[in-house]
Amino acid sequence: MALQTQFEFDNGIILPETYVKISAVTYNNSEKIVNIVIVLFKDISAYNNNKSEVISLEYFCDNPTEFDTYFGITVLNKVDVNHLSQAYTWLKTLPEFSSAIDV
């Protein structure tokens, strides 16, 4: 699983077909924090051809309400739901990934 979206960097560079892949998810249930590390590739072709990522970024879901909505035990106990799938779902709630599609 991955996401595809147009991604604009702070310096104004835009990648119209950015391929977004999660490289790590660290989950702390007691503190209600999820750390998600993603890597961005120019596009899916760059990923498939083993090109280097453009950048690695880190995101934190540290809002208790969002944690319970996306990563709570009752959510993760559902069929076909896990930390990784929920991390992609949560990323799509962020403005920079709101128009991302699953690929």
Order of alpha helices (4+ residues) and beta strands (2+ residues): beta-beta-beta-alpha-beta-alpha-alpha-alpha-beta
